[in-house]
Amino acid sequence: MFFPIFLLAALAKAQEPVALAPAFDDGFTFRSADGAHELTLGALLQANLVAFPGGEPGRMSESDLRRMRLEFGGLLDRVWRFNLEPRFTSDEFEFEEAWVGFDLSPDAHVMLGRMKEPKDGSAPITPEQ
């Protein structure tokens, strides 16, 4: 509930409409000319396809969409960041990831919400490191 209110408040703050131009930079992105605003769209798709070209008797080609995950991320006013990753199955819906945050500096970020652990083998930095 908090996230849509935050997003609407940030968009309402803009005094005039912001034009976003499409780009493909590490994903499909819409970005403002000054780089202050950005919307990134991504997806994970897992499908199976069994094909029998030539119509072999007794065999049928078939396909199955096993899972699909959309991802929406963005940047508002060069400071505020957000990310939404809904997961859809045949009988349920949940957010795999949903967070808002802001940048304290180029190397320091504050994020609040539901986040996945990085899968690249990196571990959180502890004070001892």
Disulfide bonds with the S-S distance in Angstrom:
none
